[in-house]
Amino acid sequence: MAHRRTTGSKLLMTALYMVASCSAVPVTDLLDRASQRSDTLHSLSTTITKELDSHFPPIGRVITPRPSMCHTSSLQTPNDKAQALQISEADLLSLVRSLLQAWIDPLVVLSTSANTLPHPAQSSIFNKIQEMQEHSKSLGDGLDILSSKMGPAAQTISFLPYRRGNDIGQDRISKLINFHFLLSCFRRDSHKIDSFLKVLRCRAAKMHPQMC
């Protein structure tokens, strides 16, 4: 399974580089591929969250940090589709790339922590985190290509450093709560990434906003 996922990622990137070098292929095709990848990314985070919730300590729902404490919360993003439609394509792509860049290190933390997570579905969660890393890397590489076709504004990235370190806790409860919180932040951002890319795809295709 892992080999097939890795092979699939390599094939996707090969295809992206090939189509990007061919002027006959529209940007909409690149956005279609990116949108498919972001949809998978968000679906994986949702599935892992459901697995975690099956054995999540009740106290965790009381003391879990607020979403405003996510390390990407300082980035100003549209609150809904209507607001997203008011932002230029280049600036919207810049937001997507900034969010993806901000999760490179935290995804490593999630992967490392999942390896010893005190949860009955530990193995399944670990494998899905690995898959998320692959999809995130592949999506980021593809968007780098796309940004080069959309001007300097699209290539601008806002850096959002992750400062919480690699240690998610010493005891079982702390590990589960902190892991759940970090994953919830990623799930929120992956939803934004997926939504913004779908808006970009619709706009690139010159569809009417109500159809997006």
Accessible surface in RSA format (square Angstrom, percent):
REM  Atomic radii and reference values for relative SASA: ProtOr
REM  Chains: A
REM  Algorithm: Lee & Richards
REM  Probe-radius: 1.40
REM  Slices: 20
REM RES _ NUM      All-atoms   Total-Side   Main-Chain    Non-polar    All polar
REM                ABS   REL    ABS   REL    ABS   REL    ABS   REL    ABS   REL
RES MET A   1   138.65  71.8 106.26  70.3  32.39  77.1  88.24  75.0  50.41  66.8
RES ALA A   2    59.56  54.8  55.36  85.4   4.20   9.5  55.56  78.2   4.00  10.6
RES HIS A   3   143.53  78.4 135.28  94.0   8.25  21.1  97.16 100.1  46.37  54.0
RES ARG A   4   151.80  63.7 142.23  72.5   9.57  22.8  68.82  94.1  82.98  50.3
RES ARG A   5    46.26  19.4  35.66  18.2  10.60  25.2  24.48  33.5  21.77  13.2
RES THR A   6    54.49  38.8  53.87  54.6   0.62   1.5  40.36  54.2  14.13  21.4
RES THR A   7    51.15  36.4  50.09  50.8   1.06   2.5  45.70  61.4   5.45   8.2
RES GLY A   8    32.24  39.8   0.00   N/A  32.24  39.8  27.77  76.2   4.47  10.0
RES SER A   9    17.95  15.2  16.96  22.6   0.99   2.3  14.90  31.7   3.05   4.3
RES LYS A  10   140.54  68.6 134.50  82.5   6.04  14.4  86.02  77.4  54.52  58.1
RES LEU A  11   118.19  65.8 113.64  81.3   4.54  11.4 113.98  80.0   4.20  11.3
RES LEU A  12    33.62  18.7  28.40  20.3   5.22  13.1  33.14  23.3   0.49   1.3
RES MET A  13    26.32  13.6  26.32  17.4   0.00   0.0  26.32  22.4   0.00   0.0
RES THR A  14    74.39  52.9  69.15  70.1   5.24  12.5  48.86  65.6  25.53  38.6
RES ALA A  15    34.04  31.3  29.96  46.2   4.07   9.3  33.76  47.5   0.27   0.7
RES LEU A  16     8.95   5.0   8.95   6.4   0.00   0.0   8.95   6.3   0.00   0.0
RES TYR A  17   132.02  61.6 126.31  71.9   5.71  14.8  89.21  67.0  42.80  52.8
RES MET A  18   128.03  66.3 118.89  78.7   9.14  21.8 104.32  88.7  23.72  31.4
RES VAL A  19    23.88  15.7  21.61  19.6   2.27   5.5  22.95  19.9   0.93   2.5
RES ALA A  20    22.25  20.5   9.12  14.1  13.13  29.9   9.19  12.9  13.06  34.6
RES SER A  21    97.76  82.6  56.52  75.4  41.25  95.0  51.78 110.3  45.98  64.4
RES CYS A  22    54.31  41.1  48.60  54.2   5.71  13.4  20.43  51.7  33.88  36.5
RES SER A  23   117.84  99.6  82.36 109.9  35.48  81.7  53.61 114.2  64.23  90.0
RES ALA A  24    88.41  81.3  53.80  83.0  34.61  78.7  65.48  92.2  22.93  60.7
RES VAL A  25    34.03  22.4  28.24  25.6   5.79  13.9  29.13  25.3   4.91  13.3
RES PRO A  26    69.61  50.7  58.54  53.4  11.07  40.2  69.54  57.4   0.07   0.4
RES VAL A  27    45.35  29.8  41.53  37.6   3.82   9.2  41.53  36.1   3.82  10.4
RES THR A  28    29.26  20.8  29.13  29.5   0.13   0.3  19.56  26.3   9.70  14.7
RES ASP A  29    49.13  34.4  48.38  48.2   0.75   1.8   3.89   9.1  45.24  45.1
RES LEU A  30     4.45   2.5   3.06   2.2   1.39   3.5   3.06   2.2   1.39   3.7
RES LEU A  31     1.70   0.9   1.70   1.2   0.00   0.0   1.70   1.2   0.00   0.0
RES ASP A  32    50.99  35.7  50.93  50.7   0.05   0.1  12.60  29.7  38.39  38.3
RES ARG A  33    67.98  28.5  65.52  33.4   2.46   5.9  12.78  17.5  55.20  33.5
RES ALA A  34     9.90   9.1   5.30   8.2   4.60  10.5   9.56  13.5   0.33   0.9
RES SER A  35     1.71   1.4   1.34   1.8   0.37   0.8   0.11   0.2   1.59   2.2
RES GLN A  36   119.11  66.6 110.95  81.1   8.16  19.4  43.35  92.3  75.76  57.5
RES ARG A  37    30.12  12.6  26.53  13.5   3.59   8.5   6.75   9.2  23.37  14.2
RES SER A  38     0.28   0.2   0.00   0.0   0.28   0.6   0.00   0.0   0.28   0.4
RES ASP A  39    65.67  46.0  65.49  65.2   0.18   0.4   8.71  20.5  56.96  56.8
RES THR A  40    49.16  35.0  46.48  47.1   2.68   6.4  23.75  31.9  25.41  38.4
RES LEU A  41     0.46   0.3   0.46   0.3   0.00   0.0   0.46   0.3   0.00   0.0
RES HIS A  42    35.46  19.4  35.46  24.7   0.00   0.0  23.18  23.9  12.29  14.3
RES SER A  43    55.86  47.2  50.60  67.5   5.26  12.1  33.33  71.0  22.53  31.6
RES LEU A  44    19.36  10.8  18.50  13.2   0.86   2.2  19.24  13.5   0.12   0.3
RES SER A  45     0.00   0.0   0.00   0.0   0.00   0.0   0.00   0.0   0.00   0.0
RES THR A  46    25.39  18.1  25.33  25.7   0.06   0.2  23.29  31.3   2.10   3.2
RES THR A  47    55.66  39.6  54.92  55.7   0.74   1.8  30.15  40.5  25.51  38.6
RES ILE A  48     0.00   0.0   0.00   0.0   0.00   0.0   0.00   0.0   0.00   0.0
RES THR A  49    11.35   8.1  11.35  11.5   0.00   0.0  11.06  14.9   0.29   0.4
RES LYS A  50   141.92  69.2 131.60  80.7  10.32  24.6  80.20  72.2  61.72  65.7
RES GLU A  51    40.31  23.1  35.28  26.7   5.03  12.0  23.03  44.5  17.28  14.1
RES LEU A  52     0.18   0.1   0.07   0.0   0.12   0.3   0.07   0.0   0.12   0.3
RES ASP A  53    53.67  37.6  41.10  40.9  12.57  29.7  16.10  37.9  37.57  37.5
RES SER A  54    75.37  63.7  38.75  51.7  36.62  84.4  45.23  96.3  30.14  42.2
RES HIS A  55    92.56  50.6  81.94  57.0  10.62  27.2  65.34  67.3  27.21  31.7
RES PHE A  56    16.35   8.2   1.71   1.1  14.64  38.1   2.40   1.5  13.94  39.9
RES PRO A  57    12.61   9.2   6.25   5.7   6.36  23.1  12.19  10.1   0.42   2.6
RES PRO A  58   112.73  82.2 105.38  96.1   7.34  26.7 108.62  89.7   4.11  25.5
RES ILE A  59    85.72  48.8  81.00  60.3   4.72  11.4  84.03  60.5   1.69   4.6
RES GLY A  60     0.00   0.0   0.00   N/A   0.00   0.0   0.00   0.0   0.00   0.0
RES ARG A  61   141.52  59.4 107.79  54.9  33.73  80.3  59.53  81.4  81.99  49.7
RES VAL A  62   116.72  76.8  87.08  78.8  29.64  71.4  91.55  79.5  25.16  68.2
RES ILE A  63    96.21  54.7  72.82  54.2  23.39  56.4  79.44  57.2  16.77  45.5
RES THR A  64    39.33  28.0  22.75  23.1  16.58  39.5  21.89  29.4  17.44  26.4
RES PRO A  65    29.61  21.6  15.56  14.2  14.05  51.1  23.92  19.8   5.69  35.3
RES ARG A  66   160.18  67.3 157.59  80.3   2.59   6.2  65.11  89.0  95.07  57.6
RES PRO A  67    85.04  62.0  82.84  75.5   2.19   8.0  85.04  70.2   0.00   0.0
RES SER A  68    73.00  61.7  53.50  71.4  19.50  44.9  48.90 104.1  24.11  33.8
RES MET A  69    89.19  46.2  72.30  47.9  16.89  40.2  69.66  59.2  19.54  25.9
RES CYS A  70     6.15   4.7   1.96   2.2   4.19   9.9   1.13   2.9   5.02   5.4
RES HIS A  71    32.19  17.6   8.99   6.2  23.21  59.4  19.50  20.1  12.70  14.8
RES THR A  72     1.73   1.2   0.15   0.1   1.58   3.8   0.08   0.1   1.65   2.5
RES SER A  73    45.27  38.3  22.50  30.0  22.77  52.4  11.93  25.4  33.34  46.7
RES SER A  74    82.12  69.4  57.36  76.6  24.76  57.0  54.72 116.5  27.40  38.4
RES LEU A  75    21.67  12.1  13.51   9.7   8.16  20.5  15.96  11.2   5.71  15.4
RES GLN A  76   153.17  85.7 139.55 102.0  13.62  32.4  64.74 137.8  88.43  67.1
RES THR A  77    25.49  18.1   6.16   6.2  19.33  46.1   3.53   4.7  21.96  33.2
RES PRO A  78    11.85   8.6   0.39   0.4  11.46  41.6   4.16   3.4   7.68  47.8
RES ASN A  79   129.44  89.3  93.85  90.7  35.59  85.7  26.80  64.5 102.64  99.2
RES ASP A  80    77.91  54.6  63.69  63.4  14.22  33.6  42.80 100.7  35.11  35.0
RES LYS A  81   103.95  50.7  93.57  57.4  10.39  24.7  61.32  55.2  42.63  45.4
RES ALA A  82    65.81  60.5  57.97  89.5   7.83  17.8  62.74  88.4   3.07   8.1
RES GLN A  83    79.55  44.5  75.94  55.5   3.60   8.6  31.16  66.3  48.39  36.7
RES ALA A  84     1.34   1.2   1.34   2.1   0.00   0.0   1.34   1.9   0.00   0.0
RES LEU A  85    40.52  22.6  26.22  18.8  14.30  36.0  26.22  18.4  14.30  38.5
RES GLN A  86   153.82  86.0 119.47  87.3  34.35  81.8  44.23  94.1 109.59  83.1
RES ILE A  87    45.46  25.9  41.90  31.2   3.56   8.6  45.46  32.7   0.00   0.0
RES SER A  88    52.47  44.3  42.33  56.5  10.14  23.4  43.97  93.6   8.50  11.9
RES GLU A  89    66.06  37.9  65.90  49.9   0.16   0.4  20.81  40.2  45.26  36.9
RES ALA A  90    18.66  17.2  17.01  26.3   1.65   3.8  17.01  24.0   1.65   4.4
RES ASP A  91    68.42  47.9  67.05  66.7   1.37   3.2  13.92  32.8  54.50  54.4
RES LEU A  92     0.00   0.0   0.00   0.0   0.00   0.0   0.00   0.0   0.00   0.0
RES LEU A  93     0.00   0.0   0.00   0.0   0.00   0.0   0.00   0.0   0.00   0.0
RES SER A  94    13.47  11.4  13.47  18.0   0.00   0.0   4.14   8.8   9.33  13.1
RES LEU A  95    24.60  13.7  24.54  17.6   0.05   0.1  24.60  17.3   0.00   0.0
RES VAL A  96     0.00   0.0   0.00   0.0   0.00   0.0   0.00   0.0   0.00   0.0
RES ARG A  97    25.62  10.8  22.66  11.6   2.96   7.1   4.85   6.6  20.77  12.6
RES SER A  98     0.77   0.7   0.66   0.9   0.11   0.3   0.00   0.0   0.77   1.1
RES LEU A  99     0.80   0.4   0.80   0.6   0.00   0.0   0.80   0.6   0.00   0.0
RES LEU A 100     9.07   5.1   7.44   5.3   1.63   4.1   7.89   5.5   1.18   3.2
RES GLN A 101    69.64  38.9  60.36  44.1   9.28  22.1   8.15  17.4  61.49  46.6
RES ALA A 102     7.50   6.9   0.02   0.0   7.49  17.0   4.83   6.8   2.67   7.1
RES TRP A 103     0.77   0.3   0.77   0.4   0.00   0.0   0.77   0.4   0.00   0.0
RES ILE A 104    94.34  53.7  88.31  65.8   6.03  14.5  92.38  66.5   1.96   5.3
RES ASP A 105    93.73  65.7  91.33  90.9   2.41   5.7  19.17  45.1  74.56  74.4
RES PRO A 106     0.52   0.4   0.52   0.5   0.00   0.0   0.52   0.4   0.00   0.0
RES LEU A 107     4.60   2.6   4.60   3.3   0.00   0.0   4.60   3.2   0.00   0.0
RES VAL A 108    74.65  49.1  74.59  67.5   0.06   0.1  74.65  64.9   0.00   0.0
RES VAL A 109     4.74   3.1   3.06   2.8   1.68   4.0   4.69   4.1   0.05   0.1
RES LEU A 110     0.35   0.2   0.35   0.2   0.00   0.0   0.35   0.2   0.00   0.0
RES SER A 111    11.63   9.8  11.44  15.3   0.18   0.4   2.96   6.3   8.66  12.1
RES THR A 112    89.00  63.3  78.83  79.9  10.17  24.2  67.23  90.3  21.77  32.9
RES SER A 113    11.69   9.9   2.93   3.9   8.77  20.2   7.69  16.4   4.01   5.6
RES ALA A 114     0.00   0.0   0.00   0.0   0.00   0.0   0.00   0.0   0.00   0.0
RES ASN A 115    86.27  59.5  74.00  71.5  12.27  29.5   4.01   9.6  82.26  79.5
RES THR A 116    95.61  68.0  77.77  78.8  17.84  42.5  69.37  93.2  26.24  39.7
RES LEU A 117     6.81   3.8   0.26   0.2   6.54  16.4   0.90   0.6   5.90  15.9
RES PRO A 118    41.96  30.6  23.46  21.4  18.50  67.3  39.22  32.4   2.74  17.0
RES HIS A 119    13.96   7.6   0.77   0.5  13.19  33.7   3.41   3.5  10.55  12.3
RES PRO A 120   100.43  73.2  54.70  49.9  45.73 166.2  68.41  56.5  32.02 199.0
RES ALA A 121    25.96  23.9  18.22  28.1   7.74  17.6  25.96  36.6   0.00   0.0
RES GLN A 122    46.34  25.9  46.24  33.8   0.10   0.2  12.96  27.6  33.38  25.3
RES SER A 123    71.36  60.3  68.05  90.8   3.32   7.6  40.97  87.3  30.39  42.6
RES SER A 124    35.31  29.8  27.99  37.4   7.32  16.9  29.73  63.3   5.58   7.8
RES ILE A 125     0.02   0.0   0.02   0.0   0.00   0.0   0.02   0.0   0.00   0.0
RES PHE A 126    54.26  27.1  54.26  33.6   0.00   0.0  54.26  32.9   0.00   0.0
RES ASN A 127    72.17  49.8  71.80  69.4   0.37   0.9  15.13  36.4  57.04  55.1
RES LYS A 128    46.97  22.9  46.67  28.6   0.31   0.7  24.82  22.3  22.15  23.6
RES ILE A 129     0.00   0.0   0.00   0.0   0.00   0.0   0.00   0.0   0.00   0.0
RES GLN A 130    55.99  31.3  54.62  39.9   1.37   3.3  10.90  23.2  45.09  34.2
RES GLU A 131    34.89  20.0  34.89  26.4   0.00   0.0   0.18   0.3  34.72  28.3
RES MET A 132     0.00   0.0   0.00   0.0   0.00   0.0   0.00   0.0   0.00   0.0
RES GLN A 133    48.12  26.9  43.10  31.5   5.02  12.0  16.22  34.5  31.91  24.2
RES GLU A 134    48.02  27.6  40.74  30.8   7.29  17.4  30.49  59.0  17.54  14.3
RES HIS A 135    22.12  12.1  22.11  15.4   0.01   0.0  16.44  16.9   5.68   6.6
RES SER A 136    10.25   8.7   7.74  10.3   2.52   5.8   2.24   4.8   8.01  11.2
RES LYS A 137   134.55  65.6 126.46  77.6   8.09  19.3 106.22  95.6  28.33  30.2
RES SER A 138     3.71   3.1   1.61   2.2   2.10   4.8   3.44   7.3   0.26   0.4
RES LEU A 139     4.19   2.3   1.53   1.1   2.66   6.7   4.19   2.9   0.00   0.0
RES GLY A 140    19.01  23.4   0.00   N/A  19.01  23.4  18.52  50.8   0.48   1.1
RES ASP A 141    35.58  24.9  33.86  33.7   1.72   4.1   5.89  13.9  29.69  29.6
RES GLY A 142     7.35   9.1   0.00   N/A   7.35   9.1   4.39  12.1   2.96   6.6
RES LEU A 143     0.65   0.4   0.59   0.4   0.06   0.1   0.59   0.4   0.06   0.2
RES ASP A 144    70.04  49.1  63.12  62.8   6.92  16.4  23.66  55.7  46.38  46.3
RES ILE A 145    18.76  10.7  14.29  10.6   4.47  10.8  18.76  13.5   0.00   0.0
RES LEU A 146     1.46   0.8   1.45   1.0   0.01   0.0   1.45   1.0   0.01   0.0
RES SER A 147     2.29   1.9   2.29   3.1   0.00   0.0   0.00   0.0   2.29   3.2
RES SER A 148    73.34  62.0  47.90  63.9  25.44  58.6  35.62  75.8  37.73  52.9
RES LYS A 149    80.44  39.2  43.54  26.7  36.90  87.9  32.09  28.9  48.34  51.5
RES MET A 150    43.69  22.6  21.59  14.3  22.10  52.6  31.03  26.4  12.66  16.8
RES GLY A 151    27.25  33.6   0.00   N/A  27.25  33.6  23.22  63.7   4.03   9.0
RES PRO A 152   117.29  85.5 110.18 100.4   7.12  25.9 113.72  93.9   3.57  22.2
RES ALA A 153    44.34  40.8  34.53  53.3   9.81  22.3  41.56  58.5   2.79   7.4
RES ALA A 154     0.00   0.0   0.00   0.0   0.00   0.0   0.00   0.0   0.00   0.0
RES GLN A 155    90.59  50.7  73.78  53.9  16.81  40.0  17.11  36.4  73.48  55.7
RES THR A 156    80.91  57.5  73.90  74.9   7.01  16.7  59.52  79.9  21.39  32.3
RES ILE A 157    41.10  23.4  24.35  18.1  16.75  40.4  24.35  17.5  16.75  45.5
RES SER A 158    49.37  41.7  41.63  55.6   7.74  17.8  20.06  42.7  29.31  41.1
RES PHE A 159   149.20  74.6 126.45  78.3  22.75  59.2 126.60  76.8  22.60  64.7
RES LEU A 160    20.51  11.4  12.97   9.3   7.54  19.0  14.76  10.4   5.75  15.5
RES PRO A 161    72.47  52.8  54.14  49.4  18.32  66.6  66.24  54.7   6.22  38.7
RES TYR A 162    40.11  18.7  12.80   7.3  27.31  71.1   6.63   5.0  33.49  41.3
RES ARG A 163   197.41  82.9 160.74  81.9  36.66  87.3  71.22  97.3 126.18  76.5
RES ARG A 164   110.68  46.5  81.65  41.6  29.03  69.1  35.20  48.1  75.48  45.7
RES GLY A 165    39.36  48.5   0.00   N/A  39.36  48.5  37.26 102.2   2.10   4.7
RES ASN A 166   117.77  81.2 102.40  99.0  15.37  37.0  26.36  63.4  91.41  88.4
RES ASP A 167    95.46  66.9  70.03  69.7  25.43  60.1  42.42  99.8  53.04  52.9
RES ILE A 168    18.69  10.6  14.34  10.7   4.35  10.5  17.52  12.6   1.17   3.2
RES GLY A 169    16.99  21.0   0.00   N/A  16.99  21.0  12.08  33.1   4.91  11.0
RES GLN A 170   147.08  82.2 122.59  89.6  24.49  58.3  61.93 131.8  85.15  64.6
RES ASP A 171    75.53  52.9  68.57  68.3   6.96  16.5  46.59 109.6  28.95  28.9
RES ARG A 172   119.29  50.1 110.45  56.3   8.84  21.0  53.39  73.0  65.90  39.9
RES ILE A 173    58.80  33.5  58.80  43.8   0.00   0.0  58.80  42.3   0.00   0.0
RES SER A 174    36.95  31.2  33.15  44.2   3.81   8.8  10.80  23.0  26.15  36.6
RES LYS A 175    57.43  28.0  57.43  35.2   0.00   0.0  16.68  15.0  40.74  43.4
RES LEU A 176     0.46   0.3   0.46   0.3   0.00   0.0   0.46   0.3   0.00   0.0
RES ILE A 177     9.31   5.3   9.31   6.9   0.00   0.0   9.31   6.7   0.00   0.0
RES ASN A 178    45.48  31.4  43.16  41.7   2.31   5.6   8.74  21.0  36.74  35.5
RES PHE A 179     0.01   0.0   0.01   0.0   0.00   0.0   0.01   0.0   0.00   0.0
RES HIS A 180    24.71  13.5  23.95  16.6   0.75   1.9  23.61  24.3   1.09   1.3
RES PHE A 181     5.47   2.7   5.47   3.4   0.00   0.0   5.47   3.3   0.00   0.0
RES LEU A 182     5.21   2.9   5.21   3.7   0.00   0.0   5.21   3.7   0.00   0.0
RES LEU A 183     1.02   0.6   1.02   0.7   0.00   0.0   1.02   0.7   0.00   0.0
RES SER A 184    41.68  35.2  34.93  46.6   6.75  15.5  27.99  59.6  13.69  19.2
RES CYS A 185     1.86   1.4   0.94   1.0   0.93   2.2   1.00   2.5   0.87   0.9
RES PHE A 186     0.78   0.4   0.78   0.5   0.00   0.0   0.78   0.5   0.00   0.0
RES ARG A 187    86.75  36.4  86.67  44.2   0.08   0.2  12.37  16.9  74.38  45.1
RES ARG A 188    72.95  30.6  64.76  33.0   8.19  19.5  50.52  69.0  22.43  13.6
RES ASP A 189     0.42   0.3   0.42   0.4   0.00   0.0   0.16   0.4   0.26   0.3
RES SER A 190     0.48   0.4   0.00   0.0   0.48   1.1   0.02   0.1   0.46   0.6
RES HIS A 191    98.74  54.0  98.74  68.6   0.00   0.0  57.64  59.4  41.10  47.8
RES LYS A 192    41.92  20.5  40.68  25.0   1.24   3.0  27.51  24.8  14.41  15.4
RES ILE A 193     0.99   0.6   0.99   0.7   0.00   0.0   0.99   0.7   0.00   0.0
RES ASP A 194    12.60   8.8  12.60  12.5   0.00   0.0   0.08   0.2  12.52  12.5
RES SER A 195    38.94  32.9  34.01  45.4   4.94  11.4  27.02  57.5  11.93  16.7
RES PHE A 196     9.08   4.5   9.08   5.6   0.00   0.0   9.08   5.5   0.00   0.0
RES LEU A 197     0.00   0.0   0.00   0.0   0.00   0.0   0.00   0.0   0.00   0.0
RES LYS A 198    67.76  33.1  67.49  41.4   0.27   0.6  66.10  59.5   1.65   1.8
RES VAL A 199     7.50   4.9   6.98   6.3   0.53   1.3   7.38   6.4   0.13   0.3
RES LEU A 200     0.60   0.3   0.44   0.3   0.16   0.4   0.44   0.3   0.16   0.4
RES ARG A 201    73.66  30.9  73.60  37.5   0.06   0.1  11.68  16.0  61.98  37.6
RES CYS A 202    11.75   8.9  11.28  12.6   0.47   1.1   0.47   1.2  11.28  12.2
RES ARG A 203    54.05  22.7  40.42  20.6  13.64  32.5  16.07  22.0  37.99  23.0
RES ALA A 204    35.85  33.0  10.53  16.3  25.32  57.6  20.71  29.2  15.14  40.1
RES ALA A 205    50.45  46.4  24.51  37.8  25.94  59.0  30.59  43.1  19.85  52.6
RES LYS A 206   189.34  92.4 155.07  95.1  34.27  81.6 105.36  94.8  83.98  89.5
RES MET A 207    75.20  38.9  58.32  38.6  16.88  40.2  45.70  38.9  29.50  39.1
RES HIS A 208   106.95  58.5  97.34  67.7   9.61  24.6  70.54  72.7  36.41  42.4
RES PRO A 209    66.97  48.8  63.03  57.5   3.94  14.3  63.95  52.8   3.02  18.8
RES GLN A 210   145.90  81.6 110.06  80.4  35.84  85.3  65.37 139.1  80.53  61.1
RES MET A 211   131.55  68.1 102.04  67.5  29.51  70.3  86.33  73.4  45.22  59.9
RES CYS A 212    29.45  22.3   1.63   1.8  27.82  65.4  21.78  55.2   7.67   8.3
END  Absolute sums over single chains surface
CHAIN  1 A    10693.2       8868.9       1824.4       6220.7       4472.5
END  Absolute sums over all chains
TOTAL         10693.2       8868.9       1824.4       6220.7       4472.5
